[in-house]
Amino acid sequence: MSAAELGVVRAVEEVQEGLYNLELVTAPRVAQGSAPGRYAMVSIGEDTDPFLPRPLWVRRTGDSLVGLLVQVAGRGTEWLARRRPRDRVRFYGPLGKPLQLPPRTQRLLLAGDTCGLNCLLALADHALDGGAEVALVLPAQDTRLSTRLLPPDVEVLPGLDSDALQWADALYCVGSPGVVLGAMGTLRDSRSRIPAYGLPHAPIACGVGACYGCVVETRKGARLSCVDGPAFDLRELVWT
Ligand code: FES
């Protein structure tokens, strides 16, 4: 793994109960490398307790700025959520393969939940920069996030259905396995043939293919989210 990077907290905002948006000032190379689909392994605490870093999607928000979205779910994420401006945060990354939109994508459909939201936001930024239209499907309880975090040009849809798939020419679903599973079912039932990718949340621990903690089952066999993913053909995913 490469040397640790350092980010200085510029702002922290609680965007929904228990969900915090941290903006970090980083080296320009970190921000430039923070393409959609990449994540950082963020160290927790001042010493080695907790020991394992937490994987968080990164979103480039400026020439030397990245955003992390932290959902408080335990001691580590609580520590991160308590950071204040000028605090320092150590991390490794960005890691993982950057996502490439299919050629000639003009209408990008995004779906997922809060655990995939920062990746979805980065994808939305990227697609809008390229001139595409973007629509986003979130669970009802997460749609109020839209005014705080989403680029204004993104349309928020109430649900993933065949009409939304008919409008789109590519789909990415990022979130918990249940959400990705739901998208697989809708895609199958609609008989849509658009390129479709799933990024199911996997417990990434080492981030370098060493621990086999992030296995994702596909029709072609087991794959590792951290080095083979994070995106997999949505039609190829298998749930056992
Ligand atoms: S996180 Fe260790 S193999 Fe993927």
Residues whose N, C-alpha, C, O or C-beta is under 5 A from the ligand:
A	BS01	FES	P203 I204 A205 C206 G207 V208 G209 A210 C211 Y212 G213 C214 L224 C226
